[in-house]
Amino acid sequence: MKTGVVALPAARTRTLDFIALAKPRLNLLVVMSALAGYAMGRGDMSGVALLCTVAGTGLVAGGASAFNQVLERRRDGLMRRTRLRPMPDGRLPVRDALLYASGLSAAGVFTLAIGVNFLSAAMALVTLVIYAAVYTPLKPRTSFATVVGAIPGALPPVIGWAAATGDLSRGAWVLFGIVFLWQLPHFLAIAWIYREDYARAGFPMLPVIEPDGRSTGRQAVIYAAALLPLSLAPTLVGMAGTVYFTGALALTLVFLGLSMGFARTRAVSDARKLFFGSILYLPLLWVLMIADRG
C-alpha cells in the first residue's frame, strides 16, 4: 500500500515537470500569434487546418522551450528565478528531457506538414532551429542574442499566415515586423528587472554589460518608436480598417510612453509597468486587427 501511495504523487510530479519544460503559459502568446496570422490570412476558422495550425505551433514552441532549458540547465541553476526548474533542480534526466523535446518538435512539424501544408511546417522548423541552435548558444556570448532571439519569436504569425494562404506574401512580413519590434522593449524590461540574476549566471545582457541602464532604456524607446508606424501598416496596406488604425495608434502610443517612462527613471517599478504593458499590448492588437480585417 505504501509503495502505491508514494508512486502516484511521484508520477504526478514527473508529469508536471514535463509540462513545465514546455512552458505552456508562456507559449500561449506564441499560439495566439499563430492564430492571428491564420485569421489575417483568411484561413477557415472552423476547419481541421485551424486545429492543426494551433496544435502544431504549440507543440513546436513547447519543444523549443524544452531544448532551451536542457541547454541552459547549468546557468539556470545559478539564477534565483529559474533554479527550481526541473532541469537545474535535477528532477528530470537530460536524456529524457531531450527525447521529450525532440518528440514535441517532431510531432508539431509533422502535424503542420500533414494537417496543413509544407510551408507552415518549414517555417515552424526554421523557428525551432534558430531558437534552439542559434539564439540559445549565443546568449552566453553576446547581448546581441536578444535581437537574434526576436527572430524566431516573431515567426509564429508567419506560420499562421503560411498555413492559411500557402504563401509568404507582404502581409506575413508586416505581422513579423510588428512582433519583432514589440519583443525588444519586452525583453529589455525583463533583462533590467532580473539583471542581477543574469549577471550571476554569466549572461551578458545589455543591463549587465552597461549597468547604468541608459542604453537599455534608450533602445527600448527606439524599438517602441519604430513599432509605431509599423503597427499602423496593416491599415495602410489594406489588411485592416480605420477602427484598427485608431486602436493601434492609441495602444502603441501607450507602449511608447511606458518605454519612455522606463528610460527616464530606469526604476524596476517602471520596468515592470513596461513588461506588463507589453503582455497586454499584443493580444489587444491582435483582437483589434482580426475584428477590423480589411
C-alpha positions in Angstrom: 0.0 0.0 0.0 2.7 2.4 0.9 4.5 1.9 -2.4 1.4 2.7 -4.4 0.7 5.8 -2.3 4.2 7.1 -2.9 4.3 6.2 -6.6 1.2 8.2 -7.5 2.4 11.6 -6.3 5.8 10.8 -7.8 4.3 10.1 -11.2 2.2 13.2 -11.0 5.2 15.4 -10.1 7.1 13.9 -13.1 4.2 14.7 -15.4 4.1 18.3 -14.1 7.8 18.6 -14.6 7.5 17.6 -18.3 4.6 20.1 -18.7 6.7 22.8 -17.1 9.5 22.0 -19.5 7.2 23.0 -22.4 6.3 26.4 -20.8 2.6 26.2 -21.8 1.7 29.5 -20.2 4.5 31.5 -21.8 3.8 29.8 -25.2 0.2 30.9 -25.1 1.2 34.2 -26.8 3.0 32.2 -29.4 -0.1 30.2 -30.2 -2.2 33.4 -30.2 0.2 35.0 -32.7 0.0 32.0 -35.0 -3.8 32.1 -34.7 -3.8 35.8 -35.5 -1.6 35.2 -38.6 -4.0 32.4 -39.7 -7.1 34.7 -39.2 -5.5 37.6 -41.1 -4.6 35.2 -43.9 -8.4 34.4 -44.0 -8.0 30.7 -43.2 -11.0 28.6 -42.5 -11.8 29.4 -38.8 -13.8 26.2 -38.3 -11.7 23.6 -40.1 -9.2 20.9 -39.4 -6.4 23.1 -40.7 -7.0 25.7 -37.9 -6.8 23.0 -35.2 -3.6 21.6 -36.8 -2.1 25.1 -37.0 -2.7 25.7 -33.3 -1.6 22.3 -32.2 1.4 22.1 -34.5 2.7 25.6 -33.5 2.1 24.9 -29.8 4.0 21.6 -30.0 7.0 23.1 -31.7 7.0 26.0 -29.3 7.0 23.5 -26.4 9.8 21.6 -27.9 11.9 24.7 -28.4 11.3 25.7 -24.8 12.4 22.2 -23.6 15.6 22.3 -25.7 16.4 25.7 -24.3 16.0 24.5 -20.7 18.2 21.5 -21.3 20.9 23.6 -22.9 20.8 26.2 -20.2 20.3 23.9 -17.2 23.6 24.8 -15.5 23.2 28.6 -15.9 19.5 28.3 -14.9 20.7 26.7 -11.7 22.7 29.9 -10.9 19.6 32.2 -11.2 17.1 32.6 -8.3 14.1 32.7 -10.6 15.0 29.6 -12.6 17.0 27.4 -10.1 13.9 25.3 -9.2 13.0 24.4 -12.8 13.1 20.7 -13.5 16.4 20.6 -15.2 18.7 22.6 -12.9 16.9 21.0 -9.9 17.8 17.6 -11.2 14.3 16.3 -11.3 14.5 15.1 -14.9 17.4 13.2 -16.6 18.9 15.0 -19.6 18.2 12.1 -21.9 14.5 12.0 -21.0 14.2 15.8 -21.5 15.9 15.6 -24.9 13.7 12.8 -26.0 10.7 14.8 -24.9 11.8 18.0 -26.7 12.5 16.0 -29.8 9.2 14.3 -29.7 7.2 17.5 -29.2 9.1 19.2 -32.0 8.7 16.3 -34.5 5.0 16.0 -33.6 4.5 19.7 -34.2 6.3 19.8 -37.6 4.5 16.6 -38.7 1.1 18.0 -37.6 1.6 21.1 -39.7 3.0 19.2 -42.7 0.2 16.6 -42.8 -2.7 18.6 -41.5 -2.0 22.0 -43.1 0.9 22.4 -45.6 4.6 22.0 -46.0 5.3 25.8 -46.0 3.9 26.2 -42.5 5.9 23.1 -41.3 9.1 24.6 -42.8 8.6 27.9 -41.1 8.0 26.1 -37.8 11.2 24.1 -38.3 13.1 27.3 -39.1 11.7 28.8 -35.9 12.9 25.8 -33.9 16.4 25.8 -35.4 17.0 29.5 -34.9 15.7 29.4 -31.3 17.5 26.3 -30.1 20.6 26.1 -32.3 21.4 29.8 -32.8 19.8 32.0 -30.2 20.3 29.8 -27.1 24.1 29.2 -27.8 24.5 32.9 -28.4 23.0 34.0 -25.1 26.2 33.5 -23.0 28.3 35.2 -25.6 26.7 38.5 -26.7 23.9 40.9 -25.8 23.0 40.8 -29.5 21.4 37.5 -28.8 18.3 39.4 -27.7 17.9 40.7 -31.2 18.5 37.2 -32.7 16.0 35.7 -30.3 13.4 38.1 -31.5 13.5 36.5 -35.0 12.0 33.1 -34.0 9.8 34.9 -31.6 8.3 36.9 -34.5 7.8 33.9 -36.8 4.6 32.4 -35.3 2.2 34.8 -37.1 4.2 33.9 -40.3 3.5 30.2 -39.6 -0.2 31.1 -39.2 -0.2 33.1 -42.4 1.5 30.4 -44.4 -1.0 27.8 -43.0 -3.9 29.9 -44.2 -2.6 31.1 -47.6 0.2 28.7 -48.6 2.5 31.7 -49.3 4.7 34.3 -47.6 3.3 37.5 -49.1 3.6 41.0 -47.8 1.0 40.5 -45.0 3.1 37.8 -43.4 6.1 40.1 -43.1 4.0 43.0 -41.8 2.9 40.8 -38.9 6.5 39.5 -38.5 7.8 43.1 -38.2 5.2 44.1 -35.6 6.0 41.1 -33.3 9.8 41.5 -33.8 9.8 45.2 -32.7 7.3 44.5 -29.9 9.5 41.9 -28.4 12.6 44.1 -27.9 11.2 46.5 -25.3 9.5 43.5 -23.7 12.8 41.6 -23.4 14.8 44.7 -22.3 12.3 45.2 -19.4 12.8 41.6 -18.3 16.6 41.9 -18.6 16.5 45.0 -16.4 14.3 43.5 -13.8 16.5 40.4 -13.5 19.9 41.9 -14.3 21.5 40.6 -11.1 20.3 37.1 -11.9 21.6 37.3 -15.5 25.0 38.6 -14.2 25.2 35.7 -11.7 24.6 33.2 -14.5 27.1 34.9 -16.9 24.6 36.1 -19.5 26.0 39.3 -21.0 22.6 41.0 -21.3 22.7 44.7 -22.1 21.8 45.8 -18.5 24.7 43.5 -17.3 27.4 45.0 -19.6 26.1 48.6 -19.3 24.7 48.6 -15.7 23.7 52.3 -15.6 20.7 51.4 -17.8 21.0 54.3 -20.2 21.5 52.1 -23.3 18.8 49.7 -22.2 16.2 52.5 -21.8 17.3 54.2 -25.0 17.0 51.0 -27.0 13.5 50.3 -25.5 12.4 53.7 -26.7 13.9 53.3 -30.2 12.2 50.0 -30.8 8.9 51.1 -29.4 9.1 54.3 -31.6 9.9 52.1 -34.7 6.9 50.0 -33.8 4.5 53.0 -34.1 4.5 53.3 -37.9 4.7 49.6 -38.4 1.8 48.9 -36.1 -0.3 51.1 -38.4 0.9 49.3 -41.6 -2.0 46.8 -41.7 -4.4 49.6 -42.4 -2.1 51.3 -44.9 -1.7 48.1 -46.9 -5.4 47.2 -46.8 -5.2 44.4 -44.2 -7.3 46.2 -41.6 -9.6 49.2 -41.4 -9.8 52.6 -39.6 -11.0 51.1 -36.3 -7.8 49.1 -36.1 -5.8 52.1 -37.1 -7.2 54.2 -34.3 -6.9 51.5 -31.7 -3.3 50.5 -32.8 -2.3 54.2 -32.6 -3.6 54.5 -29.1 -2.1 51.2 -27.9 1.3 51.9 -29.4 1.5 55.4 -28.0 0.8 54.0 -24.6 3.5 51.4 -25.1 5.9 54.1 -26.3 5.0 56.1 -23.2 5.8 53.2 -20.9 9.1 52.7 -22.7 9.9 56.4 -22.2 9.0 56.3 -18.6 11.3 53.3 -18.0 14.1 55.1 -19.9 13.7 58.2 -17.8 13.8 56.6 -14.4 15.3 53.2 -15.0 13.4 52.0 -12.0 12.4 48.4 -11.6 8.8 49.5 -11.0 8.7 51.2 -14.4 10.4 48.2 -16.0 7.6 46.1 -14.5 5.0 48.5 -15.9 6.6 48.2 -19.4 6.7 44.4 -19.1 3.0 44.1 -18.1 2.0 46.7 -20.6 3.8 44.6 -23.3 1.9 41.5 -22.2 -1.4 43.3 -22.7 -0.4 45.1 -25.9 0.0 42.2 -28.3 -3.3 40.3 -27.6 -5.2 43.6 -27.7 -3.6 44.4 -31.0 -4.5 41.0 -32.4 -8.1 41.4 -31.3 -8.4 44.8 -33.0 -6.7 43.6 -36.2 -8.9 40.5 -36.6 -12.1 42.3 -35.7 -11.4 45.0 -38.3 -9.9 43.0 -41.1 -9.9 44.8 -44.4 
